[in-house]
Amino acid sequence: MTVQDIETPRLLLVQNYRPVKEHIKWLNDAELMRWSEQRWVGHDWETQRRFLDKAQMDGNPLVWDIRMKIENPNPAPSADYGLRDLFPTIGSLHAYINDRHCRADLGIMIGPEFGRKGYGKEAWQAVCDYLRTVRGIEKFEAGCVNGNVGMVKILHARGWRVEGRRKRHFIIDGVRYDLILWGAP
């Protein structure tokens, strides 16, 4: 399945099925992954390659590398990709698609050095718009721990609504947290 690149005023979301050193670093960052089930997994080039190879073969999830536009991107091809000139990587976004029900479950990761600048909201909306218009997705969903303030801000800002809650679902640092189930038509 081919995934289209998506452009926003400040970002370029590029289909990506190759490991990226920044992603591996962030996936191993205990503070950044505090609210994610990824905190239990050690990530390296091989684990990322296996995940992305399977995603590409299955066509699910769709994976985008989030890159920040700058005036003079690195003119040399990136060793991570070997494909073309690239803007700096600031995160990734994935969408698990259920074509039968025209539904997509989204997740996002923004590097800590790029947080709180609205990049996550911008990327999130661009992918939702793409999936709605190009893929015919009618229903969007996401889940997050109620302590994950960054994710909650993205969902609120994009007009998503709480559709359910699994009380005391996770234990993080010895404290019980709810899993909030979000949706958008």
VOBA-1610 file (N, C-alpha, C; in pm, whole numbers, padded with zeros to 5 digits, always signed):
BEGIN
Met+00084-00117+00000Met+00000+00000+00000Met+00088+00124+00000Thr+00054+00219-00080Thr+00130+00343-00088Thr+00068+00446+00005Val+00150+00510+00082Val+00108+00619+00169Val+00160+00747+00107Gln+00077+00848+00102Gln+00120+00975+00045Gln+00193+01059+00149Asp+00291+01136+00100Asp+00352+01238+00184Asp+00247+01348+00203Ile+00255+01416+00317Ile+00158+01520+00351Ile+00237+01645+00387Glu+00195+01759+00333Glu+00264+01885+00361Glu+00171+01980+00435Thr+00225+02047+00537Thr+00153+02151+00610Thr+00239+02277+00603Pro+00192+02388+00656Pro+00275+02509+00649Pro+00415+02494+00710Arg+00428+02418+00820Arg+00557+02406+00887Arg+00620+02267+00879Leu+00542+02169+00832Leu+00587+02031+00840Leu+00577+01958+00707Leu+00656+01854+00697Leu+00645+01758+00588Leu+00636+01621+00653Leu+00524+01553+00631Leu+00506+01419+00684Leu+00536+01323+00570Val+00637+01242+00589Val+00689+01156+00483Val+00662+01011+00519Gln+00603+00938+00423Gln+00585+00795+00449Gln+00721+00736+00482Asn+00724+00652+00582Asn+00854+00600+00623Asn+00841+00460+00678Tyr+00916+00371+00619Tyr+00923+00235+00670Tyr+01069+00195+00691Arg+01150+00291+00736Arg+01291+00266+00768Arg+01319+00319+00908Pro+01402+00250+00985Pro+01436+00300+01119Pro+01504+00436+01112Val+01478+00516+01213Val+01536+00650+01223Val+01602+00660+01360Lys+01727+00707+01362Lys+01802+00711+01489Lys+01730+00795+01594Glu+01668+00907+01554Glu+01596+00991+01651Glu+01481+00913+01714His+01407+00839+01633His+01294+00763+01688His+01341+00661+01790Ile+01449+00592+01759Ile+01502+00492+01851Ile+01543+00559+01982Lys+01609+00673+01971Lys+01649+00749+02091Lys+01526+00787+02174Trp+01423+00841+02108Trp+01304+00885+02181Trp+01228+00767+02240Leu+01220+00655+02167Leu+01150+00537+02218Leu+01218+00479+02341Asn+01346+00506+02358Asn+01420+00461+02476Asn+01430+00568+02585Asp+01366+00681+02565Asp+01366+00791+02661Asp+01257+00766+02764Ala+01296+00732+02887Ala+01200+00693+02991Ala+01096+00801+03018Glu+01136+00926+03020Glu+01040+01034+03048Glu+00942+01052+02933Leu+00991+01051+02810Leu+00904+01067+02695Leu+00805+00951+02683Met+00850+00831+02715Met+00766+00712+02703Met+00690+00680+02831Arg+00694+00771+02925Arg+00631+00748+03056Arg+00487+00702+03044Trp+00411+00757+02950Trp+00269+00727+02936Trp+00242+00619+02833Ser+00343+00564+02774Ser+00328+00468+02665Ser+00362+00326+02709Glu+00295+00229+02650Glu+00330+00090+02675Glu+00467+00057+02615Gln+00520+00147+02533Gln+00654+00128+02477Gln+00762+00138+02585Arg+00726+00189+02701Arg+00825+00202+02809Arg+00878+00067+02854Trp+00806-00040+02825Trp+00845-00174+02867Trp+00935-00244+02766Val+00955-00181+02650Val+01026-00246+02540Val+01159-00175+02516Gly+01266-00250+02501Gly+01393-00192+02458Gly+01394-00181+02307His+01429-00067+02255His+01426-00044+02111His+01567-00028+02056Asp+01590-00087+01940Asp+01716-00071+01869Asp+01686-00078+01718Trp+01792-00073+01638Trp+01773-00074+01493Trp+01695-00198+01448Glu+01726-00311+01507Glu+01663-00437+01464Glu+01515-00444+01501Thr+01479-00403+01622Thr+01338-00406+01660Thr+01258-00310+01573Gln+01315-00194+01544Gln+01246-00098+01459Gln+01234-00149+01315Arg+01339-00211+01266Arg+01335-00263+01129Arg+01227-00371+01116Arg+01220-00462+01215Arg+01119-00567+01211Arg+00977-00510+01215Phe+00953-00411+01305Phe+00821-00347+01313Phe+00784-00281+01181Leu+00877-00204+01124Leu+00848-00131+01001Leu+00836-00223+00880Asp+00917-00329+00876Asp+00904-00427+00767Asp+00766-00492+00770Lys+00721-00530+00889Lys+00589-00592+00901Lys+00479-00493+00864Ala+00491-00367+00910Ala+00391-00266+00877Ala+00383-00244+00727Gln+00498-00240+00663Gln+00499-00218+00518Gln+00437-00337+00445Met+00468-00457+00488Met+00412-00577+00425Met+00260-00584+00446Asp+00216-00555+00569Asp+00074-00566+00602Asp-00007-00445+00556Gly+00062-00331+00534Gly-00010-00208+00503Gly-00075-00147+00626Asn-00034-00193+00746Asn-00095-00145+00868Asn+00005-00161+00982Pro+00040-00056+01055Pro-00014+00078+01042Pro+00050+00156+00927Leu-00018+00264+00889Leu+00045+00361+00800Leu+00138+00443+00889Val+00259+00470+00843Val+00360+00536+00926Val+00414+00658+00853Trp+00415+00771+00923Trp+00475+00893+00871Trp+00585+00941+00964Asp+00693+00986+00905Asp+00801+01053+00975Asp+00768+01202+00970Ile+00763+01268+01084Ile+00729+01411+01088Ile+00858+01489+01080Arg+00866+01576+00982Arg+00987+01657+00962Arg+00951+01805+00962Met+01039+01883+01020Met+01020+02028+01027Met+01082+02091+00902Lys+01005+02177+00837Lys+01058+02247+00720Lys+01157+02354+00767Ile+01267+02364+00697Ile+01362+02472+00719Ile+01406+02521+00582Glu+01465+02638+00578Glu+01501+02696+00449Glu+01609+02619+00375Asn+01707+02568+00446Asn+01817+02498+00382Asn+01833+02359+00441Pro+01752+02261+00394Pro+01768+02126+00449Pro+01904+02070+00412Asn+01944+01969+00484Asn+02070+01901+00458Asn+02075+01860+00310Pro+02171+01910+00233Pro+02173+01878+00090Pro+02221+01737+00060Ala+02281+01669+00157Ala+02330+01533+00134Ala+02222+01432+00171Pro+02211+01322+00097Pro+02114+01218+00134Pro+02143+01167+00274Ser+02038+01140+00349Ser+02052+01092+00485Ser+02097+00947+00486Ala+02191+00915+00573Ala+02237+00777+00587Ala+02125+00690+00642Asp+02034+00750+00723Asp+01923+00673+00779Asp+01829+00623+00672Tyr+01811+00700+00568Tyr+01712+00666+00467Tyr+01776+00629+00334Gly+01878+00705+00295Gly+01941+00682+00166Gly+01849+00709+00049Leu+01744+00786+00072Leu+01644+00806-00033Leu+01652+00943-00100Arg+01660+01047-00020Arg+01656+01183-00075Arg+01695+01283+00034Asp+01706+01406-00007Asp+01737+01512+00090Asp+01623+01521+00191Leu+01656+01547+00317Leu+01556+01543+00421Leu+01562+01665+00512Phe+01447+01699+00565Phe+01439+01798+00670Phe+01459+01724+00803Pro+01490+01796+00912Pro+01513+01730+01040Pro+01388+01655+01090Thr+01410+01537+01144Thr+01303+01456+01202Thr+01266+01511+01339Ile+01135+01530+01362Ile+01090+01577+01493Ile+00993+01480+01559Gly+00952+01375+01489Gly+00859+01280+01548Gly+00805+01182+01445Ser+00703+01109+01486Ser+00638+01015+01395Ser+00490+01004+01430Leu+00413+00961+01334Leu+00270+00943+01353Leu+00231+00815+01281His+00147+00735+01345His+00102+00612+01282His-00050+00603+01291Ala-00108+00532+01194Ala-00253+00513+01191Ala-00283+00367+01158Tyr-00347+00300+01251Tyr-00395+00164+01226Tyr-00532+00177+01160Ile-00545+00123+01041Ile-00666+00137+00961Ile-00751+00011+00968Asn-00880+00029+00990Asn-00976-00079+00977Asn-01069-00040+00862Asp-01036-00091+00742Asp-01113-00053+00622Asp-01257-00102+00629Arg-01279-00215+00690Arg-01414-00271+00698Arg-01509-00173+00767His-01460-00105+00868His-01544-00013+00945His-01510+00134+00919Cys-01425+00161+00819Cys-01384+00298+00784Cys-01336+00373+00907Arg-01246+00308+00982Arg-01202+00359+01111Arg-01050+00361+01117Ala-00994+00460+01188Ala-00849+00471+01206Ala-00819+00502+01352Asp-00719+00431+01406Asp-00670+00452+01543Asp-00532+00515+01531Leu-00515+00637+01583Leu-00393+00713+01564Leu-00307+00719+01690Gly-00176+00734+01667Gly-00080+00757+01774Gly+00030+00848+01723Ile+00090+00923+01813Ile+00192+01020+01772Ile+00304+01024+01876Met+00422+01056+01828Met+00538+01078+01915Met+00611+01202+01862Ile+00630+01299+01948Ile+00707+01419+01914Ile+00828+01422+02006Gly+00947+01440+01948Gly+01068+01448+02028Gly+01057+01558+02133Pro+01111+01535+02253Pro+01092+01631+02361Pro+01145+01771+02329Glu+01247+01779+02248Glu+01302+01910+02213Glu+01211+01988+02119Phe+01106+01923+02065Phe+01015+01988+01970Phe+00874+02003+02026Gly+00855+01962+02151Gly+00724+01969+02213Gly+00680+02111+02244Arg+00551+02127+02261Arg+00489+02254+02304Arg+00504+02366+02202Lys+00512+02329+02076Lys+00522+02429+01970Lys+00408+02415+01868Gly+00316+02323+01896Gly+00202+02302+01808Gly+00227+02207+01692Tyr+00346+02147+01684Tyr+00376+02055+01574Tyr+00287+01931+01579Gly+00264+01879+01699Gly+00180+01760+01712Gly+00039+01786+01663Lys-00018+01900+01703Lys-00154+01935+01658Lys-00160+01948+01507Glu-00059+02012+01450Glu-00054+02034+01306Glu-00043+01901+01230Ala+00045+01814+01276Ala+00062+01684+01210Ala-00064+01599+01225Trp-00121+01599+01344Trp-00241+01520+01373Trp-00355+01559+01279Gln-00379+01689+01267Gln-00489+01736+01182Gln-00463+01702+01036Ala-00338+01717+00992Ala-00305+01688+00852Ala-00329+01542+00818Val-00292+01451+00909Val-00314+01309+00883Val-00464+01276+00887Cys-00536+01333+00980Cys-00682+01310+00983Cys-00747+01359+00854Asp-00708+01477+00808Asp-00764+01530+00682Asp-00732+01437+00566Tyr-00607+01391+00559Tyr-00566+01298+00453Tyr-00648+01169+00458Leu-00658+01110+00576Leu-00729+00983+00588Leu-00878+00999+00555Arg-00935+01112+00593Arg-01076+01136+00564Arg-01099+01152+00414Thr-01016+01233+00349Thr-01041+01263+00207Thr-00988+01156+00112Val-00871+01101+00140Val-00809+01005+00048Val-00851+00861+00077Arg-00859+00826+00204Arg-00890+00687+00241Arg-01037+00663+00277Gly-01115+00770+00289Gly-01257+00755+00322Gly-01284+00718+00466Ile-01191+00751+00556Ile-01209+00721+00698Ile-01320+00810+00753Glu-01413+00747+00824Glu-01529+00818+00880Glu-01522+00832+01032Lys-01441+00750+01096Lys-01434+00748+01242Lys-01288+00739+01285Phe-01250+00826+01377Phe-01114+00828+01430Phe-01119+00795+01578Glu-01013+00727+01624Glu-01005+00694+01766Glu-00861+00698+01812Ala-00846+00719+01942Ala-00715+00717+02006Ala-00737+00690+02153Gly-00638+00631+02216Gly-00645+00610+02359Gly-00522+00672+02424Cys-00541+00727+02544Cys-00426+00780+02616Cys-00452+00778+02765Val-00345+00774+02840Val-00352+00778+02985Val-00391+00920+03026Asn-00477+00930+03128Asn-00526+01063+03166Asn-00416+01157+03213Gly-00299+01107+03249Gly-00188+01193+03288Gly-00106+01247+03172Asn-00132+01200+03051Asn-00055+01240+02933Asn-00108+01374+02881Val-00064+01481+02943Val-00116+01615+02916Val-00096+01656+02771Gly+00020+01625+02712Gly+00047+01663+02574Gly-00053+01602+02477Met-00082+01474+02494Met-00178+01408+02406Met-00318+01461+02428Val-00356+01482+02553Val-00488+01537+02582Val-00505+01674+02516Lys-00400+01756+02518Lys-00407+01889+02454Lys-00428+01877+02304Ile-00358+01784+02240Ile-00375+01763+02096Ile-00520+01725+02066Leu-00573+01630+02141Leu-00708+01580+02115Leu-00813+01688+02141His-00799+01761+02250His-00891+01872+02279His-00885+01977+02168Ala-00765+02015+02129Ala-00747+02120+02029Ala-00807+02080+01894Arg-00810+01953+01864Arg-00864+01904+01737Arg-01011+01869+01746Gly-01074+01898+01861Gly-01219+01878+01875Gly-01262+01735+01902Trp-01169+01650+01944Trp-01205+01513+01976Trp-01281+01510+02109Arg-01359+01405+02130Arg-01439+01392+02252Arg-01406+01261+02324Val-01421+01265+02455Val-01404+01143+02534Val-01525+01054+02508Glu-01497+00929+02468Glu-01604+00833+02440Glu-01611+00723+02545Gly-01508+00713+02625Gly-01509+00610+02727Gly-01388+00622+02818Arg-01393+00548+02925Arg-01284+00554+03022Arg-01273+00418+03089Arg-01150+00368+03094Arg-01122+00247+03170Arg-01053+00291+03298Lys-01128+00291+03405Lys-01080+00342+03533Lys-00965+00259+03588Arg-00863+00332+03638Arg-00749+00270+03707Arg-00688+00157+03623His-00674+00181+03497His-00633+00081+03399His-00482+00053+03399Phe-00402+00155+03425Phe-00257+00142+03422Phe-00196+00180+03556Ile-00083+00117+03587Ile-00002+00158+03702Ile+00126+00218+03646Ile+00149+00345+03675Ile+00269+00414+03630Ile+00333+00480+03750Asp+00457+00443+03774Asp+00531+00495+03890Asp+00452+00474+04020Gly+00387+00359+04031Gly+00314+00324+04152Gly+00178+00389+04168Val+00133+00464+04068Val+00004+00534+04075Val-00088+00476+03967Arg-00214+00456+04001Arg-00313+00407+03905Arg-00366+00525+03821Tyr-00374+00503+03689Tyr-00425+00603+03595Tyr-00535+00542+03510Asp-00626+00628+03466Asp-00732+00585+03374Asp-00680+00584+03231Leu-00737+00497+03151Leu-00719+00501+03006Leu-00840+00574+02950Ile-00816+00683+02881Ile-00925+00760+02821Ile-00933+00722+02674Leu-01053+00688+02630Leu-01079+00651+02490Leu-01142+00771+02421Trp-01075+00821+02319Trp-01117+00941+02248Trp-01168+00904+02109Gly-01257+00988+02057Gly-01306+00966+01922Gly-01341+01097+01854Ala-01343+01089+01723Ala-01384+01203+01640Ala-01454+01148+01517Pro-01565+01208+01480Pro-01634+01163+01358Pro-01561+01212+01234
//
